[in-house]
């Protein structure tokens, strides 16, 4: 069984293998040793079978010689019957011996015993027949010859028996030594199987308990809220492996769920913070708009310009001017809380430029390069006008050359870009960095300002689009102008 196959087994099958395999192995070893021992015992019995046979032959010879003497002495029918029985028994035992031609001492003795026994039986038969015929001289002669053969046969049987006993003793010693070796091998095999069985049980126990210990340790740490725990590796494919994999998946899923829940709560918190920040900025803008509406300098300058225009050119232009001023204030009051389109913001810039040019005798050259298909993008109200106002107040107002402001709307990748560019005094890199970081302290309370600073616009754009890269300021240096670029996101992307 391969290692991979064993790992794929269930716990029940592993336990069956643990207990049954050593038992079967032990049974097979015991059976092998039992059969070997039985075979050795059979061989031991066979060792002395030849001695037993020779002893029986000697006893049969004695019985035949005694039966012959009894009949010759008594001549009764019972004695004759006993003779024939003894003769037949001796002949049956003689059949075991072979009339061989070997030169081995034991085989020569066997051959001599068989031939002498045949002559001996022939002489006893002749003696018995002579006794029955009443020939006394003959049966006595036959009996004397048979007696001499009897002694000689007995001596040969004793000699052969002694030789067989010596040979059998040597074989017995050899077999007893082999039997002892088998016994020692049996003990060694049993000890070896016992140790192997113990090692196998320990291995299986560790295979089952070690993953459970690791799993319980990991589960305990997870129950205490530690989801960074090192997850146990499922090596086996049994029930413990299935539980370990399921536990690992559960921990990973639970960790991901908690992570997503934390991220969701963090996102919700940020949204609420953004809503609060937006509300604060809106209220701040509302307050500044209200202040701008009652700013006496702004109202005075605006009305003074309107009066001068009325005196110089008549009522029609004055009416147009006052109408644009009214639209400007109306937009401030109406739209300061709304999300408007880019088109509405540009219209407000047009009104603002008109009012400024009336005040400053048309010295602001305003150009527009607008892609009309992009004007429906959403944008917080009062964003473009404060930027244009900033370009006038801090860029072109005090220059000696022609004052130019260019507003462009174009597509760039996934963004709708709005560029407000002037040819004024420019900005230093330090000032640009401070404005973008929100640390620049400009004068938003000057007389000609509407009170909404550039920092306020940047922060509202960041909150609205949920990005920090909504606005960028570019200036090539002193007296080289400034370009402010807004990177707006279309409505479907913004959502």
C-alpha positions in Angstrom: 0.0 0.0 0.0 1.4 3.3 -1.1 1.7 6.3 1.3 -0.8 8.3 -0.8 -3.3 5.5 -0.8 -3.0 5.1 3.0 -3.6 8.8 3.5 -6.7 8.6 1.4 -8.3 5.9 3.7 -10.9 6.7 6.2 -10.3 6.5 10.0 -12.3 3.3 10.2 -10.3 1.5 7.5 -7.0 2.8 9.1 -8.1 1.3 12.5 -9.1 -2.0 10.9 -5.6 -2.1 9.2 -3.9 -1.3 12.5 -5.5 -4.2 14.4 -6.1 -6.8 11.7 -2.8 -6.6 9.7 -0.5 -7.4 12.7 -2.9 -10.2 13.8 -3.0 -11.7 10.3 0.8 -11.5 10.1 1.2 -13.0 13.5 -1.1 -15.9 12.6 0.8 -16.6 9.4 4.1 -16.6 11.2 2.7 -19.0 13.9 1.2 -21.3 11.3 4.6 -21.4 9.4 6.4 -22.2 12.6 3.8 -24.8 13.6 4.1 -26.6 10.3 7.9 -26.5 10.5 7.8 -27.9 14.0 5.3 -30.6 13.1 7.5 -31.7 10.1 10.5 -31.9 12.4 8.7 -34.0 14.9 7.6 -36.4 12.1 11.3 -36.6 11.1 12.2 -37.4 14.7 9.7 -40.2 14.7 11.1 -41.5 11.5 14.6 -41.5 12.9 14.0 -44.3 15.4 11.5 -46.2 13.2 14.4 -48.3 11.8 15.5 -49.3 15.4 11.9 -50.1 16.3 11.6 -52.3 13.2 14.9 -54.2 13.9 13.7 -54.7 17.5 10.4 -56.2 16.2 12.4 -58.3 13.8 14.6 -59.7 16.6 11.4 -60.4 18.7 9.8 -62.1 15.7 13.0 -64.2 15.2 12.9 -65.2 18.9 9.2 -66.1 18.7 9.8 -68.2 15.5 12.8 -70.1 17.1 10.8 -70.7 20.3 7.7 -71.9 18.3 10.0 -74.3 16.3 11.5 -75.7 19.5 8.1 -76.1 21.1 6.7 -78.0 18.1 9.8 -80.2 17.9 9.5 -80.9 21.6 5.7 -81.6 21.8 4.5 -82.2 18.2 1.0 -80.9 19.0 -1.3 -79.2 16.6 -1.4 -76.0 18.7 2.4 -75.8 18.6 2.4 -76.4 14.8 -0.2 -73.6 14.4 1.9 -71.3 16.6 4.9 -72.1 14.4 3.2 -71.2 11.2 1.9 -67.9 12.7 5.4 -67.0 13.9 6.9 -67.9 10.5 4.4 -65.8 8.7 5.0 -62.8 11.0 8.8 -63.1 10.5 8.4 -63.3 6.7 6.2 -60.2 6.8 8.9 -58.3 8.7 11.6 -59.6 6.3 9.8 -58.1 3.4 10.9 -54.7 4.7 14.5 -55.6 4.1 15.9 -55.3 0.5 18.2 -57.8 -1.1 20.6 -55.1 -2.3 24.1 -55.0 -3.8 25.3 -51.9 -1.9 28.7 -51.9 -0.1 27.5 -49.7 2.7 28.0 -51.4 6.1 24.4 -51.1 7.1 23.2 -52.2 3.7 25.5 -55.2 3.7 24.1 -56.2 7.1 20.6 -55.9 5.9 21.4 -58.1 2.9 23.1 -60.7 5.1 20.1 -60.7 7.6 17.6 -61.2 4.7 19.5 -64.0 3.1 20.4 -65.7 6.4 16.8 -65.4 7.5 15.5 -67.0 4.3 17.9 -70.0 4.9 16.9 -70.0 8.5 13.1 -70.2 7.7 13.9 -73.0 5.1 15.8 -75.0 7.8 13.0 -74.6 10.3 10.5 -75.8 7.7 12.6 -78.8 7.0 13.0 -79.6 10.7 9.2 -79.3 11.2 8.5 -81.5 8.2 11.0 -84.1 9.3 9.4 -84.1 12.8 6.0 -84.6 11.3 7.5 -87.5 9.2 9.1 -89.1 12.2 12.7 -88.7 11.0 14.4 -87.9 14.2 18.0 -87.7 12.8 17.0 -85.2 10.1 14.9 -82.8 12.1 17.7 -82.7 14.8 20.3 -81.9 12.1 18.1 -79.2 10.6 17.3 -77.7 14.0 21.0 -77.5 14.9 21.8 -75.7 11.7 18.8 -73.4 12.2 20.0 -72.7 15.7 23.5 -71.7 14.5 21.9 -69.4 11.9 19.6 -68.0 14.6 22.5 -67.0 16.7 24.3 -65.5 13.7 21.1 -63.6 12.5 20.6 -62.3 16.0 24.2 -61.0 16.1 23.7 -59.3 12.7 20.4 -57.7 13.8 22.1 -56.5 17.0 25.0 -55.1 15.1 22.7 -53.4 12.5 20.5 -52.0 15.3 23.6 -50.6 17.0 24.8 -48.9 13.8 21.3 -47.6 13.1 21.1 -46.2 16.6 24.4 -44.4 16.2 23.4 -42.9 12.9 19.9 -42.0 14.2 21.5 -40.4 17.3 23.5 -38.1 15.0 20.4 -37.3 13.0 18.5 -36.7 16.2 21.2 -34.2 17.5 21.1 -32.4 14.2 17.3 -32.2 14.2 17.2 -31.1 17.8 19.6 -28.4 16.9 17.5 -27.4 14.0 14.4 -27.5 16.2 16.1 -25.2 18.7 17.1 -22.8 15.9 13.4 -22.8 14.8 12.4 -22.1 18.4 14.8 -19.2 18.6 13.7 -17.9 15.2 10.1 -18.1 16.4 10.9 -16.0 19.5 12.8 -13.5 17.4 10.0 -13.3 14.9 7.4 -12.8 17.6 9.5 -10.0 19.2 10.1 -8.4 15.8 6.4 -8.5 14.9 5.5 -7.1 18.4 7.9 -4.2 18.0 6.7 -3.6 14.5 3.1 -3.7 15.7 3.8 -1.3 18.5 5.6 1.1 16.1 2.7 0.8 13.7 0.2 1.6 16.4 2.2 4.6 17.6 2.5 5.8 14.0 -1.2 5.5 13.3 -2.0 7.1 16.7 0.2 10.1 15.9 -1.3 10.3 12.4 -4.7 10.6 14.0 -4.0 12.7 17.1 -1.4 15.2 15.8 -3.8 16.8 13.2 -6.5 16.9 15.9 -4.1 18.6 18.3 -3.1 21.2 15.7 -6.8 21.7 14.7 -7.9 22.2 18.4 -5.0 24.7 19.0 -6.0 26.7 15.9 -9.7 26.5 16.8 -8.9 27.8 20.4 -7.0 30.8 19.0 -9.7 31.6 16.5 -12.3 31.4 19.3 -10.3 34.1 21.1 -10.4 36.4 18.1 -7.0 35.6 16.6 -7.6 35.3 12.9 -3.9 35.5 12.0 -3.3 32.0 13.3 -1.4 29.6 11.1 -4.0 27.3 9.6 -3.2 23.5 10.0 -2.4 21.7 6.7 -4.7 18.9 5.8 -2.3 16.1 4.8 -4.7 13.1 4.9 -7.9 12.7 3.0 -9.7 11.0 5.9 -12.4 12.5 8.2 -9.9 14.6 10.0 -8.6 16.0 6.7 -12.1 16.9 5.7 -12.8 18.7 9.0 -9.4 20.5 8.8 -10.2 21.8 5.2 -13.7 22.8 6.2 -12.3 24.7 9.3 -9.7 26.4 7.1 -12.3 27.6 4.7 -14.5 28.8 7.5 -11.7 30.8 9.1 -10.7 32.3 5.7 -14.4 33.2 5.0 -14.9 34.6 8.4 -11.7 36.7 8.1 -12.8 38.0 4.7 -16.3 38.8 6.1 -14.8 40.7 9.1 -12.4 42.6 6.7 -15.3 43.5 4.4 -17.4 44.5 7.4 -14.6 46.7 8.8 -14.1 48.3 5.4 -17.8 48.9 5.0 -18.0 50.5 8.5 -14.9 52.6 7.6 -16.4 53.7 4.3 -19.7 54.5 6.1 -17.7 56.5 8.7 -15.9 58.4 6.0 -19.1 59.1 4.2 -20.6 60.5 7.4 -17.5 62.6 8.0 -17.6 63.9 4.4 -21.3 64.7 4.8 -20.5 66.7 8.0 -17.6 68.4 6.4 -19.7 69.2 3.3 -22.5 70.6 5.5 -20.0 72.7 7.5 -18.5 74.1 4.3 -21.9 74.8 2.8 -22.9 76.7 6.0 -19.6 78.5 5.9 -20.2 79.4 2.2 -23.8 80.5 3.0 -22.5 82.8 5.7 -19.9 84.3 3.3 -22.4 84.7 0.6 -24.7 86.5 3.0 -21.8 88.7 4.0 -21.0 89.4 0.3 -24.6 90.4 -0.3 -24.4 93.2 2.3 -20.8 94.1 1.7 -21.0 97.9 1.4 -17.9 98.3 -0.7 -19.1 95.7 -3.3 -22.6 97.2 -3.4 -21.2 100.8 -3.6 -18.8 100.1 -6.4 -21.4 98.1 -8.4 -24.1 100.8 -8.0 -21.5 103.6 -8.7 -20.5 101.9 -12.0 -24.2 101.5 -12.9 -24.8 105.2 -12.2 -21.8 106.3 -14.3 -23.0 104.1 -17.1 -26.4 105.5 -17.0 -25.0 109.1 -17.2 -22.8 108.3 -20.1 -24.8 106.0 -22.3 -28.4 106.1 -21.3 -31.0 103.8 -19.8 -30.6 100.7 -22.0 -27.1 99.7 -21.1 -27.8 100.6 -17.5 -30.7 98.2 -17.6 -28.6 95.4 -19.1 -25.9 96.0 -16.5 -28.3 96.0 -13.6 -30.0 92.9 -15.0 -26.7 91.0 -15.1 -25.9 92.1 -11.5 -29.3 90.9 -10.4 -28.7 87.5 -12.2 -25.3 87.2 -10.4 -26.8 87.7 -7.0 -29.8 85.6 -7.8 -27.5 82.7 -8.7 -25.6 83.1 -5.5 -28.7 83.0 -3.4 -30.4 80.2 -5.3 -27.6 77.8 -6.2 -25.3 78.0 -3.2 -26.7 74.6 -1.9 -27.2 72.9 -5.2 -25.2 70.6 -7.5 -25.3 72.3 -10.9 -24.2 71.6 -14.4 -21.0 72.8 -15.9 -23.1 74.9 -18.3 -24.7 76.8 -15.5 -21.3 77.5 -13.9 -19.9 78.9 -17.2 -23.0 81.1 -17.6 -22.3 82.6 -14.2 -18.7 83.2 -15.2 -20.0 85.1 -18.3 -22.1 87.3 -16.1 -19.2 87.9 -13.7 -16.9 88.9 -16.5 -19.5 91.2 -17.9 -19.8 93.0 -14.5 -16.1 93.2 -14.0 -15.5 94.6 -17.5 -18.1 97.3 -16.9 -16.3 98.3 -13.7 -12.9 98.2 -15.4 -13.8 99.6 -18.8 -13.6 96.3 -20.6 -9.9 95.7 -20.0 -10.4 92.0 -19.3 -10.1 90.0 -22.5 -12.1 86.8 -21.9 -12.0 83.9 -24.4 -13.8 80.5 -24.3 -13.0 77.2 -26.0 -15.8 74.9 -24.9 -16.8 71.5 -26.1 -20.6 71.8 -25.9 -21.1 68.0 -25.5 -19.4 68.1 -22.1 -21.5 70.7 -20.4 -23.9 68.4 -18.7 -21.3 67.1 -16.2 -22.3 67.7 -12.5 -20.3 70.1 -10.4 -20.8 71.8 -7.0 -22.1 75.4 -7.4 -19.9 78.5 -7.1 -16.6 76.7 -8.2 -15.6 78.4 -11.5 -16.5 82.0 -10.6 -14.2 82.1 -7.4 -11.4 80.7 -9.6 -11.9 83.3 -12.3 -12.2 86.0 -9.6 -8.9 84.7 -8.1 -7.2 85.0 -11.5 -8.4 88.6 -11.9 -7.6 89.8 -8.3 -4.2 88.0 -8.0 -3.2 87.5 -11.6 -4.0 90.2 -14.1 -5.4 93.2 -12.2 -2.1 95.0 -11.6 -0.2 94.0 -14.7 0.9 96.6 -17.3 0.2 94.5 -20.4 -3.1 93.3 -21.9 -5.2 91.3 -19.4 -6.3 88.0 -20.8 -8.3 85.1 -19.3 -9.1 81.9 -21.3 -11.6 79.3 -20.2 -11.4 75.9 -22.0 -13.5 72.7 -21.6 -12.2 69.5 -23.2 -12.1 65.7 -22.7 -8.9 64.0 -21.5 -9.2 60.2 -21.0 -11.9 59.5 -18.5 -12.0 63.1 -17.3 -13.8 66.3 -18.4 -11.1 69.0 -18.0 -11.9 72.7 -17.3 -9.0 75.1 -17.7 -8.9 78.7 -16.5 -5.7 80.3 -17.7 -4.5 83.9 -17.2 -1.4 85.8 -18.5 -0.8 87.5 -15.1 2.0 87.6 -12.6 2.1 83.8 -12.0 2.7 81.9 -8.9 5.7 80.4 -7.2 6.0 76.7 -6.6 5.8 77.3 -2.9 2.5 79.2 -3.2 1.1 76.5 -5.4 2.0 73.8 -3.0 0.5 75.6 -0.1 -2.8 76.2 -2.0 -3.1 72.6 -3.0 -2.3 71.4 0.6 -4.8 73.9 2.0 -2.2 75.8 4.1 -2.1 79.0 2.1 -3.6 82.0 3.9 -4.9 84.4 1.3 -7.1 87.4 1.8 -10.6 86.2 1.1 -12.1 89.2 2.9 -10.9 92.0 0.5 -13.5 94.4 -0.7 -13.9 93.0 -4.2 -14.2 89.4 -3.2 -17.3 87.4 -2.9 -15.9 85.7 0.2 -15.4 82.2 -1.2 -11.7 81.3 -1.2 -9.9 78.8 -3.5 -9.2 76.5 -0.6 -13.0 76.2 0.0 -13.5 75.3 -3.7 -10.7 72.6 -3.6 -12.1 71.0 -0.5 -15.6 70.9 -1.8 -14.4 69.3 -5.1 -12.4 66.7 -3.2 -15.5 65.7 -1.1 -17.9 65.8 -4.0 -15.7 63.5 -6.3 -14.1 61.6 -3.4 -10.7 62.2 -4.9 -7.7 64.3 -3.9 -6.5 65.0 -7.5 -9.5 67.0 -8.7 -7.6 70.3 -9.2 -4.1 71.3 -10.3 -2.4 74.6 -10.6 0.4 75.3 -13.2 2.7 78.3 -13.5 5.9 78.6 -15.4 7.2 81.4 -13.3 7.0 85.1 -12.5 4.9 87.1 -15.1 4.2 83.9 -17.1 0.6 83.5 -16.0 -1.2 80.8 -14.1 -3.4 77.9 -15.3 -5.9 76.2 -13.0 -7.2 72.8 -14.3 -10.2 70.9 -12.9 -10.4 67.1 -13.6 -14.1 66.4 -13.4 -15.6 62.9 -13.5 -18.8 62.3 -15.6 -21.9 61.4 -13.7 -21.9 57.7 -14.5 -18.3 57.3 -13.3 -18.8 59.5 -10.3 -21.7 57.3 -9.1 
